[in-house]
Amino acid sequence: MTARVKPFQRATVEAVIAALRGGNRTRRFLVADEVGLGKTIVARETIAELAADARKFTVYYVTSGLKVADQNKSELLRFLDEKDAKAALSSVDRVGLMPFEPPSRTLRLYAFTPKTSFSGSQRLYGGKALERAFIGCLLDERYPGLRQDLPRGFLEHGATTSWPWAVSEARERMENVSRRFIDAYASALRAEFGFPVGDGILAAVKKSKAGNVLGHLRKALARAALTSMPPDVVVFDEFQCYRDLFDAKVDNPLARALLDGADGGTPPPLLLLSATPYRFYAERWETEAGVQPHQEFFDIVEFLAGASVRTAAQKKFRRFGDLLHAIGRLAPHERTGPMAEAREIKRQLQTMLTPFMSRTERPVAMNVGDLQQPSSMEPHDLDVYRHFAANVRDKFKGSAIAYWLSVPLPAQSLGDRYQISKGVKFPTSRSVPRLGVTNCFKAPKDGWGSAKLRALNVLAPPASLALPWVAPSLAWWTPSGPWAKAETSPKMLIFSRFRATPQSVAALTSLEVERRFGGKAHLAYSEAWKKRHLNPKPNQGPTLALFYPSPFLILCADPLRAKVNSTIKQVRATVRLQIIKELPKAIAPKAPNARANCRRKPAWAVLAAIERAHAKIRPNDYEPVRKAWKKVSSDDATLQLLLGQRDDAEPIAWISSGELDALVDLALGAPGNVVGRALLRHLPTVFQSGSEHYLGLVKFCWSSFRFYLDRPVFWSVLPGENATEKFQRACTDGCLEAALDEHFWLRKSKVAPSELIDDLAVALAANVGTFAFKDVGEKDRLRIRCHAAVPFGATESETQRQDRRADDPPAARAEEIRAAFNTPFWPHILVTTSVGQEGLDFHSWCDRLGHWDLCSSPVDLEQREGRIQRFGGLTVRRPLAQALGKAALDEARELGSSPWDVIAREADRSYGDDTGMSPWWTMPNAEIKRHLFALPQSRDVRRFARLRNQRLLYRLAMGQPDQEDLVNLLASHDSESAKQLRSLTLDLSAFSHDNRSSVRAKPADGSKTRR
């Protein structure tokens, strides 16, 4: 997918550049674009333009954690070619280590976190061994003999085996250190320890802990680095996570030096990025508890523009708020005067704020579609509630209903991690379902006593969840088999209230998938997952053939060459002709006679003979193949044996019709060939001699994809008698190649084509783990696997910490689970709490959002929906595929490229708008599917309608106290009045401001002006 700059992003970049080059006095700018609108792209283009005319240019990229930094720092340098980007990206992760790098002649980007590089005076510790080794070298340089007076092991600070390496590395890198930095370090030490420095350090060592003294030495190191290597621009990403860094009242000299300029130097330009730089809305209970979002907003204004602008803005917002309250109480015919004044103040505020901040928002969807009917309640659901409520302590009985409404099997799910069930022994009851060791695969006759769980089983049937991948948005032929029965994508993102809910829902949903597909009543639950069918064994050439990316079949067979709307039968005929055309001349495409045509050599042996003959003609295509399999099989004796058998396959002079049919099956259905061909469309150098691309492909197919597919559930749900039949048929039935092509195209906006296969391998390798239910009346806990459905956030690790066995693999981190969900493969359902509500994307293959428990704030509702309403998400790809897919397939057939490359080009032409928001964020029929898990007589349906209405108006409360009261007042009017009120919402988008300026500057004769 393209990451080209859209018009609204270009306008923001121009506003940032103008501000950072002196357009405003402070040279500070905030990009507060709504989640998913590409703030990183704005930062990237800003860096590119600022650095374009500079001989040397230094960027500090500061973010809340190294994971976010790793994700985004490469994207910030995407404007450079791969070689230059690699050279520009520093591996240093601490400010104090910058001077020890070889000097950069051009652009240099450093990624830091506040805690490790700009911690306050209250957080002093010893740091890395390498930092302390550098400090030792600097002390030797400036204060010879001082180290001998320090306590033994002082600089080592507990380091053992790593210390000799750190010392050696520090001494070697000292040649990169400038005299300016050494002098700056001496000055910083005087500020920390007084004069003379040596005496001050020794005195501090005597009266303070070693870690504290080392912290001061490290702080001086960082201060000297800031002085000698000041940044040309600082980018603060998601800065709301470390807001204290910007608070002048906090004792943090390093932060002050960074923001205000070290040692009296010129403050650097600052670019702040955050979709939520301040609280946009606070409910009444939050305000009463001391939350003041309007003051957070004014604090940001003061930091960006100064105290005088803050004072002026507060005055304007105060009058604006008075007018909004008055308008809310007036009849429509009485609002004319106040509306006119409010519009003028709105214009003045926009003029005041846009020089130092911009916020672009996607259009709010007015139509939310039809919600499903409330889930039906059954008598045994109430039995579960009575059993739970009757046994919790009296002071928690009032909360029992909230837990019962959200958490399936609350008596077994909550356990001692919750106060309501801590220490409670729930007795067994015949009327209450119980999950135990003996009944895992025998669900109770009446289910698990959860109306919401029953509703989920209808929305996401186990038969759909059991599929190994979802169907593509643009199918190259009609899906069949199990995929034909899946009417919608099974992927769904679900939000709940309690942390136990995601675990319980995910485990019971996964258990139901296993029970329907693979689970047997006589089979112990712990044994059901152990059966494997794809482990290599001697004389199992067909298994190797499934996952062997064949250069011959990948390069010669292209199913897209078949005519558009071809059936799979017609596609097979096309591929058959392609194979015949590319057969080596030494191998005839048909048997010499009818009797010979009955020959049926194994497909893997026929292919091996063809490739051996083909290698003589095109040796460059096969050299990477030989080397790659040699590496992959280096420690696998069985694989070596299978490869040896393949190499020893007898040569052939002709091929029978049945053998040719088997080759067509391999070409279209073997996972290795399907993956290889999909990758080839986006990485044409897969088979290039000297590259490692084919090795990565082999590792993925043999060591990753094979393991992923070798699961009992898939073996049960896929039709066929053996592995070859099952998986070759599945690849064609489920249009795997089209799904992979779509996924690779989508991921190209985030990773380089050469990284696509490793990126997918990491996602498929996520080990989601288990959730432990407490066996009612017993101390034992039953661990249920999570796979088709998984919990996310803090929820998925909590049980792992308590219940992991020593021999269990480590549970996947949240980022790994998110990456797996953003593929067409398992997991298909992801259940989370508010942890997954902000700053994360789940949009790649998901267009369904479930509100298991309804949130209370319109901002939370918007944040939830923003997880799957993002750039190029499934919500927009599906209507684009429907509108442009047929023509794209036709053109891709001629070009030999991905049809999604064609769709991307035509989508901008056909559906693009002035802002660039359409079609990649919004377009006709691009709506998410919302599901509210409400119960009969529940207030949630009415509350959901109220939240939708509040969502359209809450932005009017920006800069105002008592925000919930104001929004409720404004939301009490009819739709026409609400539309009038929405027109008063501040528009701080740089694109809108740019257009307003252009309109004001337009000559009276109507001719256009140049921008």
MIPASE-61611 format. One record per residue (C-alpha): x, y, z. Coordinates in steps of 0.05 Angstrom, whole numbers, plus 5000, padded with zeros to 4 digits. Example, Ala and Ser with C-alpha at 12.3 -4.5 7.8 and 13.67 -1.06 7.14 Angstrom:
! residues 2
524649105156;527349795143;
END
This chain:
! residues 1011
500050005000;502350704985;504451165042;504151784998;502552435033;495252615028;492953345019;490753425092;497453145114;501253605067;497454205096;499453995166;506753915145;506754615116;503854885181;509154515222;514854755178;512455475182;512055445258;518755095269;522355575222;520156165265;512956265244;511156285317;515656555373;516755905410;518055455349;513454925380;507754565345;502754035365;499853545315;493753255349;490552895290;485452365307;488051655316;490051315251;490851935207;498351885199;501852335249;508251945238;507852115163;507252855181;513352795225;517152425170;515652955118;517453505167;524253195181;525453105106;524053835091;527954115150;533953675135;533853795060;538154425061;542354255121;549553995117;548553625183;541953495217;540553165284;533652905304;531652675374;525552225372;522652145442;517051665457;514151305517;517350625504;522550275461;517149845428;513750455399;520550745381;522550105344;515850115307;516350845284;523551055278;524650695212;518251005185;520951695201;526751565153;522651255097;524151855052;531351605046;533551005007;534750365046;542250455052;542051185074;536351045123;540450495155;546450965161;542151525190;538851105244;543051085308;542950475353;544450905413;538550915462;541351395515;543052125506;549652045544;552351545494;551451985432;558452295433;561751615430;558951455361;562951605298;561052305276;555552345225;556552765163;549152835146;542652635179;542552265245;536352035283;536551825356;530751475391;530151585466;525251445522;524151955579;525751465635;532451245608;534951915580;531252485614;529552235683;528652735740;533152845799;529052365841;530651775794;538151655797;541150965783;547350635755;545150535683;548550095632;555449805641;557650145576;555650825604;559650715667;565650475626;565351115585;565051515650;571351165673;574951345608;572752075614;575052125687;581751835666;582252355610;580352955652;582152765723;588052265721;588651845783;581551975809;579151275793;584450985839;581251355898;574351075883;571950455921;573649795889;568249565840;564950255843;564250335767;562949605755;556749675800;555448925800;557148795728;561348165719;562147825652;559848435614;564848915645;571148725606;567348795541;564449475563;571349735581;574349495516;568649795476;569150465513;576650525502;575850375428;570350885419;573951445457;577251645392;570451895369;569752375428;570853115414;574653595458;568254015462;564553435494;570153295544;570154025565;562554025570;562853405614;567753745661;563054335666;557053875679;560953515734;562454185768;554954325767;553453655799;559153585850;562054285859;569354495853;574254175856;570653615821;574953045846;573853225919;566353305907;565752615876;569652275932;565552635984;559052415950;561551695948;562651706023;555851966043;551251695988;549551035957;553550825896;547450815851;545851535870;552951785855;553151405790;546451715773;549452405781;555452205738;550651955684;546452585689;552752995676;554252545617;547452675587;547853425602;554553465566;551753085507;546053575501;550954155503;555753875452;550753535405;544353955408;538453715366;536054085305;529053845319;525853435375;519752995360;515652795421;510952215404;505052045449;507652565497;501452525541;504651885569;510352295600;507052965612;511453115672;517353215626;514153875604;512354125673;517154685693;515354575766;518253865766;525653815786;528553555721;534653945696;535653485637;528653615612;529654365621;536254325582;532753935526;526754405521;529955075535;536854965507;542954705545;547355215580;543655815553;543455565481;537755685433;531755235447;530854725392;524454675350;519554195383;514353775347;509253435392;504952855367;498852585403;491752405386;489952535458;494453105483;489353285535;482752985560;477453185510;471653035556;470552875629;464352595661;461252895723;464252375771;471152505742;470353255751;468153155822;474352725833;478853295811;479753155736;480153825700;481053705626;480054435608;486054605651;490154065616;488354405551;490555085575;497054805602;498654545532;496855225502;501655565551;507255075536;506455175461;505155925457;506556245524;502756525584;499657115547;496356675495;493756225550;490556825585;487357065520;484856365503;481856265572;477956915565;475256725496;473356025518;469856295579;465456735537;464456175486;462055715542;457156245568;454156295498;453555535491;449755485556;445256055535;443955745466;442355075499;436855405540;433855845486;428455665437;430755615364;427856295343;431556635401;438556385383;440356845325;444357355364;448156875409;449556405350;452656975310;457057185368;459056465381;461156375308;465456995312;468856755376;469856075343;473356425285;477756825333;479756205372;481455825308;485856415287;489156435355;490555685361;492355445290;499355775288;501755265339;497054665335;493054265285;487853725294;484753365235;478852895247;475352415201;468052555186;463552275240;459151715214;451851925222;449151235205;451250695253;447050145222;442149675256;444049355322;442148635333;436348465379;438048385454;440647695473;435247245501;435647055575;434546335596;432846045665;439645735677;442846425667;439346645730;441646015765;448846225753;447346915782;443846645844;449546145857;454846695850;451247235890;449246755946;456446575963;460147245959;460947656022;455348126041;459148766026;460148535954;453148275940;451148935908;456748855856;455148125841;450248295785;455448725747;460448155748;455147635728;452848065669;459948115642;464047505663;461946805639;462546285694;464246825747;465046325803;470645975765;473446565725;474747085779;478446685831;482847015884;484947585838;478547955853;476248185922;469147965908;471247235902;477747215941;477746645990;470646435971;469345695961;463545635913;459844975924;457844535867;450544555845;446844115795;443244725767;449645115753;454344935695;461244745717;467544695675;471744115699;477243645676;472343105655;467243525617;471543995574;468943695510;461943575537;458644255543;452744285590;445944165558;443844885572;450645205556;455045595603;449546035631;451546675593;446747015545;452347435516;456646825502;450846505465;450047135424;457447125407;456846405383;451446635334;455347235309;461846845303;459946105293;465245595314;465445345242;467846025219;472646105277;475745425262;478145655193;485645755189;484946415151;479446895130;477246985058;480347575020;476648225005;477948094931;477247354915;480547124850;475246584844;469146404885;471046114954;468445414966;468544875018;468345125090;469645845066;463245845024;459145775088;462646365123;458146935103;462247475138;469347525164;469847185232;474647725257;471648135314;474448625365;470648605431;471049105489;469148925560;469349245629;472748745675;479648445664;477047745676;472047805619;476947765561;480347155591;473846785604;470546965537;476746785497;477946125532;470645885528;470146105455;476545735438;474145135477;467745105437;471745115372;475844525397;469644165422;466344215354;472544055314;477243555343;475043465415;472642775435;469042605499;473642005513;479942415501;483242795557;483443545544;490943575556;492043045502;487443325448;492443845424;498443385419;496643015356;500643255296;500343055223;505643475189;511843275228;516943015177;518142275175;522441845129;519241715061;514342285071;515942655006;508742935000;509543325066;515943645041;512643794974;507044175009;511844665041;517344674987;517045334949;518545084879;522045584834;519245234773;511945234795;512245924826;515346254765;511445894711;504445854742;500346474751;492946374766;491447104751;492946964678;486246624674;480547064649;476747474700;470947104732;474046434715;471845844756;477145444792;476444914738;478245434685;483945684727;486644984732;486344914657;490345564649;495645344698;496144674663;497845014598;502945464633;506544864662;506644504594;509545124561;515245174611;517144444614;524544324596;525344084524;528143434551;521343264582;515543144535;508743414559;505142744546;506242004551;508641624490;502541174490;496041034528;499040494571;504840934592;499841474608;497441054667;504041194703;503141564770;509841764798;509342174863;508442904848;514443094890;518842614849;516242874782;517443594805;524443424829;526143134761;523343744725;527244234769;533743844760;532943904685;530744624691;536744804733;541244644675;537745184635;536845714690;542145564743;541546254776;534346094797;536445464834;542945674868;539246034925;534745424931;540444944944;543745404994;537345565031;535144845042;542244655064;541845185119;534845005141;536344265145;543144335180;540444065247;534543655222;536642945202;529642755178;529243365132;536143205106;533642495089;527542765053;531743255013;536542694996;530842274970;528542864929;535442954899;535642204882;529042224844;529641874777;530042314715;524042294669;523242384594;515742514593;509942654639;503142304642;496542684644;495342454716;502242694737;500843354703;494343414742;498243294806;503143854787;497344324776;494844144846;501744294874;502244944837;495545214859;494744874927;501444724960;502245245015;509645344998;508145524926;502145954944;506246354994;512146414946;507946664888;504347174932;510947424957;513847464887;508647974867;511348454919;518648224920;520948044849;527947884874;525847264914;530146804871;535647304857;542446984866;546247274925;540047494963;537347185027;530047255005;528946534986;532146305051;527046725089;521446425047;523845715061;524445845136;517446135137;514245565098;517744995133;518945255203;513045735213;507145615167;507644855173;507344905249;501545395245;497344945199;498844315239;493344405290;487943895306;482344395294;484644535223;485543795209;478343675231;474944265195;478444175128;475643635081;480243105053;483142425070;490442615080;494943225089;496043325015;488543315000;486743745059;491644315051;491944344975;484444374973;484244885029;488945354993;484345374932;477745334970;479745915016;483346334963;489646355005;493846664950;489047254943;488947345019;496547345024;497147814965;492348295000;496148235066;502948345035;500448954997;497449235062;503849115102;508249465050;506250125081;509649905146;515449455126;520049395066;518348855015;524548475037;521748435108;514648195090;515747455101;519447545167;514048025189;508747495177;512946955210;513447355274;505947455275;504446715266;509446525320;505646875377;504146375432;497746625462;497546145522;492045925568;486946165619;485945795684;478945675712;478245485784;474944815792;468844945835;469544655904;476844455892;483644785893;485644535824;485445015765;483644785695;487845125641;484045245576;487745415512;486446085477;487646075402;481646235357;479746765408;484847115453;485047625509;489148255499;492748755542;494248665616;489048115616;492847595577;499047585622;495747615690;493746885692;500146665659;504146955717;499946575768;498945915732;504645795684;508345145691;515845145687;515844775620;510745245586;513245705530;512846445549;506246785535;506047265477;506648005492;500948475475;504548735413;505548025386;498147865396;496148505361;500748325303;497547635298;490547915299;492448395242;493647805195;488347385160;490246805206;488646625278;486546935326;479747125296;476847435359;480647905405;477448105471;480248685510;478649225561;480249975558;487549745550;486149635476;482150275469;487450795454;493250855405;492950155376;490549905309;486549275296;483749475229;487749065179;482848475175;477348665223;471049075209;466748825267;466549155336;463148845396;461049235458;460748665509;460049205562;458049905541;462850475557;460351085594;463651645554;462651875482;470251955478;471151225498;466051025445;469851405392;476451105415;473650405410;471150505340;477650845321;481350185330;478449905265;477050555227;484050695203;488050785139;486750235088;482749805137;478049245119;472149735123;474650105061;478049535025;471649135018;467549674982;473749844940;474549114919;467149084902;467549714860;474349644827;476248914835;474048634768;477849154728;483849084774;484248334764;483848434689;489548944689;493748544738;493247954691;496948364638;501948684685;503548074728;502748514790;498248524851;491148734835;491449154898;496849594866;491749734811;486149854861;490450344900;491750754837;484650744812;481650874881;485051544887;482551724817;475451494826;474051654899;479352154921;477052814951;480353484964;482753275033;485552595014;481352285069;477351895017;477751325000;482951065049;479551285113;472351375091;468051245031;460951035014;458950375045;465350365087;462050255154;464149825212;459349305238;457349445310;454748935358;451849115426;451348515472;445248765508;440348355550;432748395550;430149015587;437249285590;438350035590;444449935545;440550035480;438050715503;444850885532;448150705466;443451175429;445051725479;452651615472;451951665396;448452335403;453552585454;459152365408;456852875357;457053445407;462353305459;467653705421;463854335437;465954235509;473354345494;476254855542;470054845586;469054615658;463154155676;463353835608;458153285619;452953795641;454254225580;453853635531;447453365563;444354055557;446254115483;444353395467;437153485493;435053855429;432153595364;436553375306;436054035269;438254425330;443853915342;446254035271;446454785284;450354685348;455454225314;457154795267;460155145327;465454605338;472454875331;476054645269;483554665281;485454275220;491254585181;487854375117;481454755135;485455355159;489455345094;482955345053;479855895095;486056315084;485756185009;478456395007;479957035045;485757184998;481657054935;481457684890;474858034880;474557844807;474157114827;480756904795;484856384832;490956564874;497156144878;498455834946;
END
